[in-house]
C-alpha cells in the first residue's frame, strides 16, 4: 500500500515537472515567425545592396560618358575655331640646291594659326583634317629641276620645272591631303633628278596651304 502511494506521488511530480519545463506552443511559434522575418529582411537587404551596387556602376559609367562627351565637344569647338592658312616665298634664290634638301620659304606673308615655320620650311598640322597645299617652283632657262612635297618624309606630290633656252621654266602642283595632328609637311628637292645647277628663282617660287575642314 505504501509502495502504490509512493508511485502516485512520483507520477504527479513527473507530470508537474514536464508541464513547467516544456516551452509553450505560442513561444515556439513566435520564435519561428521572428526567424522567418529575419530571413526575409536579410534577403531584402542583400537585394538592396545589389541594386545600390548596380546604381553606383551605372553612375560611374554615365559620369565617364559625360566627361568624354564634354572632351569631344571642346575638341570640336576648338577645331572649328582654328584658322589655319599660310603663304610664303623665298627670300633669295637657290643657286644649286642639294638632293633631298628642304626648300625653306623664309619670307612668310600669311601664317594664320602659326602652323608654318619660316626658319625650317616645315608646316605642322595643328588638328586632324583635310588640308590643301600648293607650290610653284621656277628654274633658270636651259635647266630643269624636280621637287616634291613630303608628309612625314613620304613623297605625296611631285613638280617638274624647266624651260628651253631663253625662257625661265615654272612648274606648279596642288595636293588635297588628310592629315593627323602633328604631321609634318615640306617641299624638298626631289633627289638628284633634273639638270644642274638646280636653280630655284626667288621671286616666282612659293609655298602655301590651308585647312579645308576638320575631322575626328
C-alpha atoms as a printed R data frame, in Angstrom:
    type eleno elety resid chain resno      x      y        z
1   ATOM     1    CA   UNK     A     1  0.000  0.000    0.000
2   ATOM     2    CA   UNK     A     2  2.780  2.343    0.859
3   ATOM     3    CA   UNK     A     3  4.532  1.483   -2.403
4   ATOM     4    CA   UNK     A     4  1.472  2.313   -4.508
5   ATOM     5    CA   UNK     A     5  1.090  5.666   -2.758
6   ATOM     6    CA   UNK     A     6  4.699  6.489   -3.365
7   ATOM     7    CA   UNK     A     7  4.305  5.611   -7.047
8   ATOM     8    CA   UNK     A     8  1.380  8.004   -7.369
9   ATOM     9    CA   UNK     A     9  3.389 10.786   -5.816
10  ATOM    10    CA   UNK     A    10  6.236 10.190   -8.277
11  ATOM    11    CA   UNK     A    11  3.871 10.263  -11.292
12  ATOM    12    CA   UNK     A    12  2.281 13.527  -10.140
13  ATOM    13    CA   UNK     A    13  5.730 15.088   -9.619
14  ATOM    14    CA   UNK     A    14  6.909 13.988  -13.064
15  ATOM    15    CA   UNK     A    15  3.855 15.436  -14.789
16  ATOM    16    CA   UNK     A    16  4.210 18.684  -12.853
17  ATOM    17    CA   UNK     A    17  7.907 18.947  -13.855
18  ATOM    18    CA   UNK     A    18  7.141 18.346  -17.536
19  ATOM    19    CA   UNK     A    19  4.367 20.931  -17.534
20  ATOM    20    CA   UNK     A    20  6.592 23.590  -16.016
21  ATOM    21    CA   UNK     A    21  9.734 22.867  -18.126
22  ATOM    22    CA   UNK     A    22  8.335 22.300  -21.689
23  ATOM    23    CA   UNK     A    23  8.069 25.512  -23.859
24  ATOM    24    CA   UNK     A    24  4.617 26.591  -24.739
25  ATOM    25    CA   UNK     A    25  3.374 26.335  -28.347
26  ATOM    26    CA   UNK     A    26  2.915 30.134  -28.601
27  ATOM    27    CA   UNK     A    27  6.574 30.876  -27.727
28  ATOM    28    CA   UNK     A    28  7.842 28.353  -30.289
29  ATOM    29    CA   UNK     A    29  5.626 29.849  -32.963
30  ATOM    30    CA   UNK     A    30  6.806 33.362  -32.123
31  ATOM    31    CA   UNK     A    31 10.429 32.302  -32.489
32  ATOM    32    CA   UNK     A    32  9.702 30.695  -35.862
33  ATOM    33    CA   UNK     A    33  7.905 33.828  -37.074
34  ATOM    34    CA   UNK     A    34 10.768 36.057  -35.951
35  ATOM    35    CA   UNK     A    35 13.294 33.832  -37.683
36  ATOM    36    CA   UNK     A    36 11.263 33.906  -40.876
37  ATOM    37    CA   UNK     A    37 11.064 37.690  -40.708
38  ATOM    38    CA   UNK     A    38 14.783 37.961  -40.126
39  ATOM    39    CA   UNK     A    39 15.458 35.727  -43.135
40  ATOM    40    CA   UNK     A    40 13.188 37.870  -45.306
41  ATOM    41    CA   UNK     A    41 14.886 41.034  -44.033
42  ATOM    42    CA   UNK     A    42 18.301 39.570  -44.819
43  ATOM    43    CA   UNK     A    43 17.206 38.725  -48.344
44  ATOM    44    CA   UNK     A    44 15.744 42.199  -48.802
45  ATOM    45    CA   UNK     A    45 18.955 43.831  -47.524
46  ATOM    46    CA   UNK     A    46 21.072 41.713  -49.871
47  ATOM    47    CA   UNK     A    47 18.867 42.632  -52.833
48  ATOM    48    CA   UNK     A    48 19.000 46.321  -51.875
49  ATOM    49    CA   UNK     A    49 22.796 46.241  -51.673
50  ATOM    50    CA   UNK     A    50 22.930 44.646  -55.126
51  ATOM    51    CA   UNK     A    51 20.697 47.389  -56.533
52  ATOM    52    CA   UNK     A    52 22.837 50.069  -54.903
53  ATOM    53    CA   UNK     A    53 25.922 48.480  -56.459
54  ATOM    54    CA   UNK     A    54 24.273 48.466  -59.889
55  ATOM    55    CA   UNK     A    55 23.284 52.129  -59.468
56  ATOM    56    CA   UNK     A    56 26.840 53.057  -58.460
57  ATOM    57    CA   UNK     A    57 28.238 51.290  -61.534
58  ATOM    58    CA   UNK     A    58 25.686 52.975  -63.807
59  ATOM    59    CA   UNK     A    59 26.543 56.344  -62.269
60  ATOM    60    CA   UNK     A    60 30.262 55.814  -62.854
61  ATOM    61    CA   UNK     A    61 29.608 54.821  -66.483
62  ATOM    62    CA   UNK     A    62 27.356 57.843  -67.006
63  ATOM    63    CA   UNK     A    63 29.997 60.111  -65.471
64  ATOM    64    CA   UNK     A    64 32.677 58.664  -67.747
65  ATOM    65    CA   UNK     A    65 30.488 59.081  -70.839
66  ATOM    66    CA   UNK     A    66 29.635 62.642  -69.832
67  ATOM    67    CA   UNK     A    67 33.309 63.508  -69.364
68  ATOM    68    CA   UNK     A    68 34.171 62.043  -72.774
69  ATOM    69    CA   UNK     A    69 31.285 63.922  -74.391
70  ATOM    70    CA   UNK     A    70 32.461 67.197  -72.867
71  ATOM    71    CA   UNK     A    71 36.003 66.488  -74.094
72  ATOM    72    CA   UNK     A    72 34.775 65.733  -77.628
73  ATOM    73    CA   UNK     A    73 32.628 68.864  -77.725
74  ATOM    74    CA   UNK     A    74 35.541 71.005  -76.527
75  ATOM    75    CA   UNK     A    75 37.795 69.490  -79.195
76  ATOM    76    CA   UNK     A    76 35.223 70.195  -81.890
77  ATOM    77    CA   UNK     A    77 34.719 73.765  -80.724
78  ATOM    78    CA   UNK     A    78 38.485 74.314  -80.626
79  ATOM    79    CA   UNK     A    79 38.970 72.788  -84.067
80  ATOM    80    CA   UNK     A    80 36.132 74.801  -85.602
81  ATOM    81    CA   UNK     A    81 37.555 77.999  -84.217
82  ATOM    82    CA   UNK     A    82 41.032 77.165  -85.561
83  ATOM    83    CA   UNK     A    83 42.009 79.151  -88.639
84  ATOM    84    CA   UNK     A    84 44.963 77.623  -90.477
85  ATOM    85    CA   UNK     A    85 46.386 79.223  -93.621
86  ATOM    86    CA   UNK     A    86 49.877 80.173  -94.767
87  ATOM    87    CA   UNK     A    87 51.647 81.646  -97.767
88  ATOM    88    CA   UNK     A    88 55.427 82.019  -98.074
89  ATOM    89    CA   UNK     A    89 58.071 82.661 -100.692
90  ATOM    90    CA   UNK     A    90 61.859 82.559 -100.920
91  ATOM    91    CA   UNK     A    91 63.987 85.348  -99.529
92  ATOM    92    CA   UNK     A    92 66.734 84.570 -102.057
93  ATOM    93    CA   UNK     A    93 67.316 82.219 -104.982
94  ATOM    94    CA   UNK     A    94 68.797 78.762 -104.584
95  ATOM    95    CA   UNK     A    95 71.788 78.635 -106.920
96  ATOM    96    CA   UNK     A    96 72.239 74.863 -106.706
97  ATOM    97    CA   UNK     A    97 70.105 73.120 -104.071
98  ATOM    98    CA   UNK     A    98 71.222 69.653 -102.944
99  ATOM    99    CA   UNK     A    99 69.347 66.372 -103.352
100 ATOM   100    CA   UNK     A   100 66.516 65.954 -100.822
101 ATOM   101    CA   UNK     A   101 67.316 69.344  -99.275
102 ATOM   102    CA   UNK     A   102 64.329 71.155  -97.740
103 ATOM   103    CA   UNK     A   103 63.252 74.261  -99.642
104 ATOM   104    CA   UNK     A   104 62.880 76.927  -96.962
105 ATOM   105    CA   UNK     A   105 60.423 79.652  -97.906
106 ATOM   106    CA   UNK     A   106 61.594 82.219  -95.365
107 ATOM   107    CA   UNK     A   107 59.504 85.213  -96.386
108 ATOM   108    CA   UNK     A   108 56.222 84.452  -94.627
109 ATOM   109    CA   UNK     A   109 53.362 86.592  -95.940
110 ATOM   110    CA   UNK     A   110 50.446 84.870  -94.205
111 ATOM   111    CA   UNK     A   111 50.550 82.440  -91.279
112 ATOM   112    CA   UNK     A   112 47.176 82.201  -89.561
113 ATOM   113    CA   UNK     A   113 47.374 79.657  -86.751
114 ATOM   114    CA   UNK     A   114 51.182 79.754  -86.764
115 ATOM   115    CA   UNK     A   115 51.493 76.234  -88.220
116 ATOM   116    CA   UNK     A   116 54.197 77.115  -90.766
117 ATOM   117    CA   UNK     A   117 57.787 77.658  -89.598
118 ATOM   118    CA   UNK     A   118 59.651 80.060  -91.857
119 ATOM   119    CA   UNK     A   119 63.014 79.118  -90.337
120 ATOM   120    CA   UNK     A   120 62.737 75.425  -91.236
121 ATOM   121    CA   UNK     A   121 60.234 75.432  -94.116
122 ATOM   122    CA   UNK     A   122 58.093 72.876  -92.270
123 ATOM   123    CA   UNK     A   123 54.318 73.029  -91.801
124 ATOM   124    CA   UNK     A   124 52.951 71.124  -88.772
125 ATOM   125    CA   UNK     A   125 49.268 70.179  -88.852
126 ATOM   126    CA   UNK     A   126 47.648 71.542  -85.661
127 ATOM   127    CA   UNK     A   127 44.474 69.406  -85.901
128 ATOM   128    CA   UNK     A   128 43.188 66.350  -87.742
129 ATOM   129    CA   UNK     A   129 41.616 67.378  -91.021
130 ATOM   130    CA   UNK     A   130 41.762 67.842  -94.766
131 ATOM   131    CA   UNK     A   131 44.384 70.290  -95.998
132 ATOM   132    CA   UNK     A   132 45.151 71.872  -99.349
133 ATOM   133    CA   UNK     A   133 48.757 72.641 -100.418
134 ATOM   134    CA   UNK     A   134 50.061 74.447 -103.478
135 ATOM   135    CA   UNK     A   135 53.567 75.194 -104.686
136 ATOM   136    CA   UNK     A   136 55.119 76.944 -107.656
137 ATOM   137    CA   UNK     A   137 58.792 76.430 -108.472
138 ATOM   138    CA   UNK     A   138 60.620 78.354 -111.188
139 ATOM   139    CA   UNK     A   139 64.073 77.489 -112.514
140 ATOM   140    CA   UNK     A   140 66.547 79.068 -114.972
141 ATOM   141    CA   UNK     A   141 66.438 78.852 -118.733
142 ATOM   142    CA   UNK     A   142 68.071 75.773 -120.132
143 ATOM   143    CA   UNK     A   143 67.869 73.863 -116.817
144 ATOM   144    CA   UNK     A   144 65.334 71.599 -115.147
145 ATOM   145    CA   UNK     A   145 64.568 70.626 -111.556
146 ATOM   146    CA   UNK     A   146 62.290 68.108 -109.852
147 ATOM   147    CA   UNK     A   147 60.809 68.867 -106.443
148 ATOM   148    CA   UNK     A   148 58.314 67.105 -104.220
149 ATOM   149    CA   UNK     A   149 56.024 67.676 -101.257
150 ATOM   150    CA   UNK     A   150 56.708 65.339  -98.360
151 ATOM   151    CA   UNK     A   151 54.430 64.365  -95.462
152 ATOM   152    CA   UNK     A   152 56.461 62.827  -92.648
153 ATOM   153    CA   UNK     A   153 59.276 62.149  -95.181
154 ATOM   154    CA   UNK     A   154 56.912 60.382  -97.632
155 ATOM   155    CA   UNK     A   155 56.529 61.902 -101.122
156 ATOM   156    CA   UNK     A   156 52.932 62.966 -101.773
157 ATOM   157    CA   UNK     A   157 53.252 65.398 -104.699
158 ATOM   158    CA   UNK     A   158 55.794 65.981 -107.496
159 ATOM   159    CA   UNK     A   159 56.701 69.056 -109.545
160 ATOM   160    CA   UNK     A   160 58.757 69.373 -112.684
161 ATOM   161    CA   UNK     A   161 60.128 72.793 -113.592
162 ATOM   162    CA   UNK     A   162 62.160 73.569 -116.719
163 ATOM   163    CA   UNK     A   163 62.243 75.639 -119.848
164 ATOM   164    CA   UNK     A   164 64.059 75.946 -123.171
165 ATOM   165    CA   UNK     A   165 66.887 78.371 -123.804
166 ATOM   166    CA   UNK     A   166 65.703 81.941 -123.473
167 ATOM   167    CA   UNK     A   167 62.837 81.135 -121.082
168 ATOM   168    CA   UNK     A   168 62.575 80.508 -117.361
169 ATOM   169    CA   UNK     A   169 60.660 77.322 -116.601
170 ATOM   170    CA   UNK     A   170 57.921 77.265 -113.925
171 ATOM   171    CA   UNK     A   171 56.211 74.198 -112.517
172 ATOM   172    CA   UNK     A   172 53.267 74.003 -110.107
173 ATOM   173    CA   UNK     A   173 51.007 71.451 -108.486
174 ATOM   174    CA   UNK     A   174 48.351 71.157 -105.784
175 ATOM   175    CA   UNK     A   175 47.525 68.411 -103.279
176 ATOM   176    CA   UNK     A   176 44.498 67.734 -101.067
177 ATOM   177    CA   UNK     A   177 45.609 65.620  -98.105
178 ATOM   178    CA   UNK     A   178 44.082 64.113  -94.982
179 ATOM   179    CA   UNK     A   179 46.477 64.801  -92.108
180 ATOM   180    CA   UNK     A   180 46.645 63.960  -88.442
181 ATOM   181    CA   UNK     A   181 47.612 66.469  -85.800
182 ATOM   182    CA   UNK     A   182 51.406 66.683  -85.687
183 ATOM   183    CA   UNK     A   183 52.065 65.581  -89.287
184 ATOM   184    CA   UNK     A   184 54.990 67.417  -90.926
185 ATOM   185    CA   UNK     A   185 54.735 68.832  -94.457
186 ATOM   186    CA   UNK     A   186 57.535 70.423  -96.506
187 ATOM   187    CA   UNK     A   187 58.832 70.965 -100.042
188 ATOM   188    CA   UNK     A   188 62.163 69.333 -100.975
189 ATOM   189    CA   UNK     A   189 64.489 68.895 -103.934
190 ATOM   190    CA   UNK     A   190 63.396 65.527 -105.331
191 ATOM   191    CA   UNK     A   191 66.598 63.502 -105.343
192 ATOM   192    CA   UNK     A   192 69.270 64.185 -108.000
193 ATOM   193    CA   UNK     A   193 66.843 64.374 -110.921
194 ATOM   194    CA   UNK     A   194 66.942 67.301 -113.329
195 ATOM   195    CA   UNK     A   195 69.833 69.184 -114.863
196 ATOM   196    CA   UNK     A   196 72.344 71.075 -112.778
197 ATOM   197    CA   UNK     A   197 72.697 73.639 -111.471
198 ATOM   198    CA   UNK     A   198 69.458 73.086 -109.566
199 ATOM   199    CA   UNK     A   199 68.329 76.676 -109.513
200 ATOM   200    CA   UNK     A   200 65.136 77.981 -107.819
201 ATOM   201    CA   UNK     A   201 64.115 81.580 -108.538
202 ATOM   202    CA   UNK     A   202 63.385 83.819 -105.560
203 ATOM   203    CA   UNK     A   203 60.505 85.922 -106.864
204 ATOM   204    CA   UNK     A   204 58.421 83.236 -108.541
205 ATOM   205    CA   UNK     A   205 58.745 80.291 -106.152
206 ATOM   206    CA   UNK     A   206 56.092 79.980 -103.443
207 ATOM   207    CA   UNK     A   207 54.547 77.518 -100.997
208 ATOM   208    CA   UNK     A   208 51.065 77.829  -99.491
209 ATOM   209    CA   UNK     A   209 48.376 75.797  -97.760
210 ATOM   210    CA   UNK     A   210 45.230 75.923  -95.658
211 ATOM   211    CA   UNK     A   211 42.875 73.794  -93.577
212 ATOM   212    CA   UNK     A   212 39.801 72.848  -95.618
213 ATOM   213    CA   UNK     A   213 37.882 71.131  -92.817
214 ATOM   214    CA   UNK     A   214 38.483 69.279  -89.564
215 ATOM   215    CA   UNK     A   215 37.896 65.608  -88.814
216 ATOM   216    CA   UNK     A   216 37.847 63.393  -85.698
